[in-house]
Amino acid sequence: MKVNCNKKCCENKSNSLYIKRILEIIGPVILGSKPSEIINIPGTIEEKMIKLSKIQSFFSNCSKITYRIITTHDGGKRVIFINELSMNRVLSNKRCVNFLKFIGYSSDYNFDGYINELVSRLESKKFPHEIGVFLGYPLKDVLGFMGYGNKKLVEVRNWRIYGDKEISYEVYNSFMRDKAIMKDMTENMSMSELRQVI
């Protein structure tokens, strides 16, 4: 799947291994199977600033992939990358939105409002486990992990799977497929070529 960016996004003059690693991690977001991915930015304050600068340089003004920088309550840095089309598909699911409303998100659904609320919760001391909804995990698995419902834990992949495995496997396999596609791209394409894909 080719994602076009019509704003000359992703301008980066260096052949950055760091950016290529990020691209591998967020491959499913870029290719649309996953609505978002969150990554931690490790290192000293200076190292974090350098990494965030590279991310801003590469991803700023891209029309398909957006990102938000999160400062955690303890001073850590995270970045959430969002594919808005894919996220809108997830948040158009009434069951997902009803669950988010149940746990305190606005009763008047608004895309930006829900993302802002998630970011606010990510910046607080208590980690928002409902992030699984925003990461594209099946709602049944998010509910099971958070202690809602009576489905039993049946397996652990990249997340905990509750109840029927088939839906979860489909989602997991689509994420892994897109991650493998992006890994192949980063290994065989220049940064200039990668920019054309994103």
Buried (B, 14 or more C-beta within 10 A) or exposed (E): EEBEBEEEBBBBEEEBEEBBEBBBBBBBBBBBBBBBBBBEBEEEEEEBEBBBEBBEBBBEEBEBBBBBBBEBEEEEBBBBBBBBEBBEEBBEEEEBBEBBBEEEBEEEBEEEEBBEBBBEBBBEEEEBEBBBBBBBBBBBBBBBBBEBEEBEEBEEBEBBBBBEBEBBBEBBEBBBBBBEBBBEBBEEBEBEEBBEBB
